[in-house]
Amino acid sequence: MKLMVPQLDLDQQKGFAADIDIFKRKDFGEHLANLIEHADDNPVIALDSGWGEGKSTFIKMWQGYVEHQRSTKLKTIYFDAFKNDYQKDPFLALASEIYALLDDKDSKKRLLLKIWQHRLPNH
């Protein structure tokens, strides 16, 4: 029998508030934000751990921290691959989340061009 811990209903504005950050991951979250903000290029970061070890909770807390408690240019998207595993082309589902985040028309046009190129054969 596998016991399932219910997923926390997080108030994203709280970020790593002491009452919900029981594993004291705020320092790691701050270091991660610093790393991304000061990178010279666009880093690719993977968060890897076993099932039920807090990856989703950490990301949601980090997203709240970045968006509501930190003066930053970072924008975040929470994309649940398991909730989108029925998609024939998961790239399009992810690209639509990115598209919704973009503010200016030029950025949206560039993204649409990249999506179109992705859909062409041999790309």
VOGUVO-209923 format. One record per atom (N, C-alpha, C): residue number from 1; atom name; x, z, y. Coordinates in Angstrom, 1 decimal, padded with zeros to 4 digits. Example, Ala and Ser with C-alpha at 12.3 -4.5 7.8 and 13.67 -1.06 7.14 Angstrom:
REM VOGUVO-209923
     k    a        u        w        v
     1    N    013.2    007.8   -005.7
     1   CA    012.3    007.8   -004.5
     1    C    013.2    007.8   -003.3
     2    N    012.8    007.1   -002.2
     2   CA    013.7    007.1   -001.1
     2    C    012.9    007.9    000.0
***
This chain:
REM VOGUVO-209923
     k    a        u        w        v
     1    N    000.8    000.0   -001.2
     1   CA    000.0    000.0    000.0
     1    C    000.9    000.0    001.2
     2    N    000.6   -000.9    002.2
     2   CA    001.3   -001.0    003.4
     2    C    000.5   -000.3    004.5
     3    N    001.0    000.7    005.2
     3   CA    000.4    001.3    006.3
     3    C    000.7    000.5    007.6
     4    N   -000.4    000.3    008.3
     4   CA   -000.2   -000.5    009.6
     4    C   -000.4    000.4    010.8
     5    N    000.5    000.4    011.7
     5   CA    000.4    001.2    012.9
     5    C   -000.4    000.3    013.9
     6    N   -001.4    000.9    014.5
     6   CA   -002.1    000.1    015.5
     6    C   -001.3   -000.3    016.6
     7    N   -001.4   -001.5    017.1
     7   CA   -000.7   -002.0    018.3
     7    C   -001.1   -001.2    019.5
     8    N   -000.1   -000.8    020.3
     8   CA   -000.4   -000.1    021.5
     8    C   -001.1   -001.0    022.5
     9    N   -002.1   -000.4    023.2
     9   CA   -002.7   -001.1    024.3
     9    C   -001.9   -000.7    025.6
    10    N   -001.0   -001.6    026.0
    10   CA   -000.1   -001.2    027.1
    10    C   -000.6   -001.7    028.4
    11    N   -000.5   -000.8    029.4
    11   CA   -000.7   -001.1    030.8
    11    C    000.6   -001.8    031.2
    12    N    000.6   -003.1    031.4
    12   CA    001.8   -003.8    031.7
    12    C    002.5   -003.3    033.0
    13    N    001.8   -002.8    033.9
    13   CA    002.4   -002.3    035.1
    13    C    003.3   -001.1    034.9
    14    N    003.1   -000.4    033.8
    14   CA    003.9    000.8    033.5
    14    C    005.3    000.5    033.0
    15    N    005.5   -000.7    032.4
    15   CA    006.8   -001.0    032.0
    15    C    007.3    000.0    030.9
    16    N    008.5    000.6    031.2
    16   CA    009.1    001.6    030.3
    16    C    008.8    003.0    030.8
    17    N    007.5    003.3    031.1
    17   CA    007.1    004.6    031.6
    17    C    007.5    005.6    030.5
    18    N    007.9    006.8    030.8
    18   CA    008.4    007.8    029.9
    18    C    007.3    008.1    028.8
    19    N    006.0    008.1    029.2
    19   CA    005.0    008.5    028.2
    19    C    004.8    007.4    027.1
    20    N    005.2    006.2    027.3
    20   CA    005.1    005.2    026.2
    20    C    006.4    004.7    025.7
    21    N    007.5    005.0    026.4
    21   CA    008.8    004.6    025.9
    21    C    009.5    005.6    025.0
    22    N    008.8    005.9    023.9
    22   CA    009.3    007.0    023.0
    22    C    010.6    006.7    022.4
    23    N    011.1    005.5    022.3
    23   CA    012.4    005.2    021.7
    23    C    013.4    005.0    022.8
    24    N    013.1    005.3    024.0
    24   CA    014.1    005.3    025.1
    24    C    014.8    003.9    025.2
    25    N    014.0    002.9    025.3
    25   CA    014.6    001.5    025.4
    25    C    014.7    001.0    026.8
    26    N    014.4    001.8    027.8
    26   CA    014.4    001.4    029.2
    26    C    015.8    000.9    029.6
    27    N    016.9    001.6    029.2
    27   CA    018.2    001.2    029.5
    27    C    018.6   -000.2    028.9
    28    N    018.2   -000.4    027.7
    28   CA    018.4   -001.7    027.1
    28    C    017.6   -002.8    027.9
    29    N    016.4   -002.5    028.3
    29   CA    015.6   -003.4    029.0
    29    C    016.2   -003.8    030.4
    30    N    016.8   -002.7    031.0
    30   CA    017.4   -003.0    032.3
    30    C    018.7   -003.8    032.1
    31    N    019.5   -003.5    031.1
    31   CA    020.7   -004.3    030.8
    31    C    020.3   -005.8    030.5
    32    N    019.2   -006.0    029.7
    32   CA    018.8   -007.3    029.4
    32    C    018.4   -008.1    030.7
    33    N    017.6   -007.4    031.6
    33   CA    017.2   -008.1    032.8
    33    C    018.4   -008.4    033.7
    34    N    019.4   -007.5    033.7
    34   CA    020.6   -007.8    034.5
    34    C    021.4   -009.0    033.9
    35    N    021.5   -009.0    032.6
    35   CA    022.2   -010.1    031.9
    35    C    021.6   -011.5    032.3
    36    N    020.3   -011.5    032.2
    36   CA    019.6   -012.8    032.5
    36    C    019.7   -013.1    034.0
    37    N    019.5   -012.2    034.8
    37   CA    019.6   -012.4    036.3
    37    C    021.0   -012.9    036.7
    38    N    022.0   -012.5    036.1
    38   CA    023.3   -012.8    036.5
    38    C    024.0   -013.9    035.6
    39    N    023.3   -014.5    034.7
    39   CA    023.9   -015.5    033.9
    39    C    024.1   -016.8    034.8
    40    N    025.2   -017.5    034.5
    40   CA    025.5   -018.7    035.2
    40    C    024.6   -019.9    034.7
    41    N    024.1   -019.8    033.6
    41   CA    023.3   -020.9    033.0
    41    C    022.0   -020.3    032.5
    42    N    021.3   -020.9    031.6
    42   CA    020.0   -020.5    031.0
    42    C    020.3   -019.9    029.6
    43    N    020.4   -018.6    029.5
    43   CA    020.7   -018.0    028.2
    43    C    019.5   -018.1    027.2
    44    N    019.8   -018.2    026.0
    44   CA    018.8   -018.2    024.9
    44    C    019.0   -016.8    024.3
    45    N    018.0   -016.0    024.2
    45   CA    018.1   -014.7    023.7
    45    C    017.1   -014.5    022.5
    46    N    017.6   -014.0    021.4
    46   CA    016.7   -013.7    020.3
    46    C    016.6   -012.2    020.0
    47    N    015.4   -011.8    019.8
    47   CA    015.2   -010.4    019.5
    47    C    014.8   -010.4    018.0
    48    N    015.6   -009.8    017.2
    48   CA    015.4   -009.9    015.7
    48    C    015.4   -008.5    015.2
    49    N    014.4   -008.2    014.4
    49   CA    014.2   -007.0    013.7
    49    C    013.1   -007.1    012.6
    50    N    013.0   -006.2    011.8
    50   CA    012.0   -006.2    010.7
    50    C    010.6   -006.1    011.2
    51    N    009.6   -006.4    010.3
    51   CA    008.2   -006.3    010.7
    51    C    007.9   -004.8    011.1
    52    N    007.2   -004.7    012.2
    52   CA    006.7   -003.3    012.6
    52    C    007.7   -002.4    013.2
    53    N    008.9   -003.0    013.6
    53   CA    009.9   -002.2    014.2
    53    C    009.9   -002.2    015.7
    54    N    008.9   -002.8    016.3
    54   CA    008.7   -002.6    017.8
    54    C    009.1   -003.8    018.7
    55    N    009.3   -004.9    018.1
    55   CA    009.7   -006.1    018.9
    55    C    008.6   -006.4    019.9
    56    N    007.4   -006.6    019.5
    56   CA    006.3   -007.0    020.4
    56    C    006.1   -005.9    021.5
    57    N    006.1   -004.6    021.1
    57   CA    006.0   -003.5    022.0
    57    C    007.1   -003.6    023.1
    58    N    008.3   -003.7    022.6
    58   CA    009.4   -003.8    023.5
    58    C    009.3   -004.9    024.5
    59    N    008.9   -006.1    024.0
    59   CA    008.8   -007.3    024.9
    59    C    007.7   -007.1    025.9
    60    N    006.6   -006.5    025.5
    60   CA    005.5   -006.3    026.4
    60    C    005.9   -005.3    027.5
    61    N    006.6   -004.2    027.1
    61   CA    007.1   -003.2    028.0
    61    C    008.1   -003.8    029.0
    62    N    009.0   -004.6    028.4
    62   CA    010.0   -005.3    029.3
    62    C    009.4   -006.3    030.2
    63    N    008.4   -007.0    029.8
    63   CA    007.7   -007.9    030.7
    63    C    007.0   -007.2    031.8
    64    N    006.4   -006.1    031.5
    64   CA    005.8   -005.3    032.6
    64    C    006.8   -004.7    033.5
    65    N    007.9   -004.3    033.0
    65   CA    009.0   -003.8    033.8
    65    C    009.6   -004.9    034.8
    66    N    009.8   -006.1    034.2
    66   CA    010.4   -007.2    035.0
    66    C    009.4   -007.6    036.1
    67    N    008.1   -007.7    035.7
    67   CA    007.1   -008.3    036.6
    67    C    006.6   -007.3    037.7
    68    N    006.6   -006.0    037.3
    68   CA    005.9   -005.0    038.2
    68    C    006.9   -004.0    038.8
    69    N    008.0   -003.8    038.2
    69   CA    008.9   -002.7    038.7
    69    C    010.2   -003.1    039.2
    70    N    010.5   -004.4    039.1
    70   CA    011.8   -004.9    039.4
    70    C    011.7   -006.0    040.4
    71    N    012.5   -005.9    041.5
    71   CA    012.5   -007.0    042.5
    71    C    013.4   -008.1    041.9
    72    N    012.8   -009.1    041.4
    72   CA    013.5   -010.2    040.6
    72    C    012.8   -011.5    040.8
    73    N    013.6   -012.6    040.5
    73   CA    013.0   -013.9    040.4
    73    C    012.6   -014.3    039.0
    74    N    012.8   -013.4    038.1
    74   CA    012.4   -013.7    036.7
    74    C    010.9   -013.8    036.5
    75    N    010.6   -014.8    035.7
    75   CA    009.2   -015.0    035.3
    75    C    009.1   -014.9    033.8
    76    N    008.1   -014.3    033.3
    76   CA    008.1   -014.2    031.8
    76    C    006.8   -014.8    031.2
    77    N    006.9   -015.1    030.0
    77   CA    005.8   -015.6    029.2
    77    C    005.8   -014.8    027.9
    78    N    004.7   -014.3    027.5
    78   CA    004.6   -013.7    026.2
    78    C    003.9   -014.7    025.3
    79    N    004.6   -015.3    024.3
    79   CA    004.1   -016.3    023.4
    79    C    004.1   -015.7    022.0
    80    N    003.0   -015.5    021.4
    80   CA    002.9   -015.0    020.1
    80    C    002.9   -016.2    019.1
    81    N    004.0   -016.4    018.4
    81   CA    004.1   -017.5    017.5
    81    C    003.1   -017.4    016.3
    82    N    002.9   -016.2    015.9
    82   CA    001.9   -016.0    014.8
    82    C    000.5   -016.3    015.1
    83    N    000.1   -016.0    016.4
    83   CA   -001.2   -016.3    016.8
    83    C   -001.4   -017.8    017.1
    84    N   -000.3   -018.5    017.2
    84   CA   -000.3   -020.0    017.4
    84    C    000.2   -020.8    016.2
    85    N    000.2   -020.2    015.0
    85   CA    000.8   -020.9    013.9
    85    C   -000.1   -022.0    013.3
    86    N   -001.3   -022.0    013.8
    86   CA   -002.3   -023.1    013.4
    86    C   -002.0   -024.4    014.1
    87    N   -001.2   -024.3    015.2
    87   CA   -001.0   -025.5    016.0
    87    C   -000.2   -026.6    015.2
    88    N   -000.6   -027.8    015.4
    88   CA    000.1   -028.9    014.7
    88    C    001.5   -029.1    015.4
    89    N    001.5   -028.9    016.7
    89   CA    002.8   -029.1    017.5
    89    C    002.9   -027.8    018.3
    90    N    003.6   -026.8    017.8
    90   CA    003.8   -025.6    018.6
    90    C    004.5   -025.8    020.0
    91    N    005.3   -026.8    020.1
    91   CA    006.0   -027.1    021.3
    91    C    004.9   -027.3    022.5
    92    N    003.8   -028.0    022.2
    92   CA    002.8   -028.2    023.2
    92    C    002.1   -026.9    023.6
    93    N    001.9   -026.0    022.7
    93   CA    001.3   -024.7    023.0
    93    C    002.2   -023.9    023.9
    94    N    003.5   -023.9    023.6
    94   CA    004.5   -023.2    024.4
    94    C    004.6   -023.8    025.8
    95    N    004.7   -025.2    025.8
    95   CA    004.8   -025.9    027.0
    95    C    003.6   -025.7    028.0
    96    N    002.5   -025.5    027.4
    96   CA    001.3   -025.2    028.2
    96    C    001.4   -023.9    028.9
    97    N    002.0   -022.9    028.2
    97   CA    002.2   -021.6    028.8
    97    C    003.2   -021.7    030.0
    98    N    004.2   -022.5    029.8
    98   CA    005.2   -022.6    030.8
    98    C    004.6   -023.4    032.0
    99    N    003.8   -024.4    031.7
    99   CA    003.2   -025.2    032.8
    99    C    002.3   -024.3    033.7
   100    N    001.6   -023.4    033.0
   100   CA    000.7   -022.5    033.8
   100    C    001.5   -021.5    034.7
   101    N    002.7   -021.3    034.4
   101   CA    003.6   -020.4    035.1
   101    C    004.2   -021.1    036.4
   102    N    004.3   -022.4    036.3
   102   CA    005.0   -023.1    037.4
   102    C    004.2   -023.1    038.7
   103    N    004.8   -023.0    039.8
   103   CA    004.1   -023.0    041.1
   103    C    004.0   -024.3    041.8
   104    N    005.1   -025.1    041.8
   104   CA    005.1   -026.3    042.6
   104    C    004.9   -027.6    041.7
   105    N    004.3   -028.6    042.4
   105   CA    004.0   -029.8    041.7
   105    C    005.2   -030.5    041.1
   106    N    006.3   -030.5    041.8
   106   CA    007.5   -031.2    041.3
   106    C    007.9   -030.6    039.9
   107    N    007.9   -029.3    039.8
   107   CA    008.3   -028.6    038.6
   107    C    007.3   -029.0    037.5
   108    N    006.1   -029.1    037.8
   108   CA    005.1   -029.4    036.8
   108    C    005.2   -030.9    036.4
   109    N    005.6   -031.8    037.3
   109   CA    005.8   -033.2    036.9
   109    C    007.0   -033.3    036.0
   110    N    008.1   -032.6    036.3
   110   CA    009.3   -032.6    035.5
   110    C    009.0   -032.1    034.1
   111    N    008.2   -031.1    034.0
   111   CA    007.8   -030.5    032.7
   111    C    007.0   -031.5    031.9
   112    N    006.0   -032.1    032.6
   112   CA    005.1   -033.1    031.9
   112    C    006.0   -034.3    031.4
   113    N    007.0   -034.7    032.2
   113   CA    007.8   -035.8    031.7
   113    C    008.6   -035.4    030.5
   114    N    009.1   -034.2    030.5
   114   CA    009.8   -033.7    029.3
   114    C    008.9   -033.6    028.1
   115    N    007.7   -033.2    028.3
   115   CA    006.7   -033.1    027.2
   115    C    006.4   -034.5    026.7
   116    N    006.2   -035.5    027.6
   116   CA    006.0   -036.9    027.2
   116    C    007.1   -037.4    026.4
   117    N    008.4   -037.1    026.8
   117   CA    009.5   -037.6    026.1
   117    C    009.6   -037.0    024.7
   118    N    009.2   -035.7    024.6
   118   CA    009.2   -035.0    023.3
   118    C    008.3   -035.7    022.4
   119    N    007.2   -036.2    022.9
   119   CA    006.1   -036.8    022.0
   119    C    006.5   -038.1    021.5
   120    N    007.5   -038.8    022.2
   120   CA    007.9   -040.1    021.8
   120    C    008.7   -040.1    020.5
   121    N    008.7   -041.1    019.7
   121   CA    009.5   -041.1    018.5
   121    C    011.0   -041.1    018.8
   122    N    011.8   -040.5    017.9
   122   CA    013.2   -040.4    018.0
   122    C    013.7   -039.5    019.1
   123    N    012.9   -038.5    019.5
   123   CA    013.2   -037.5    020.5
   123    C    013.2   -036.2    019.9
***
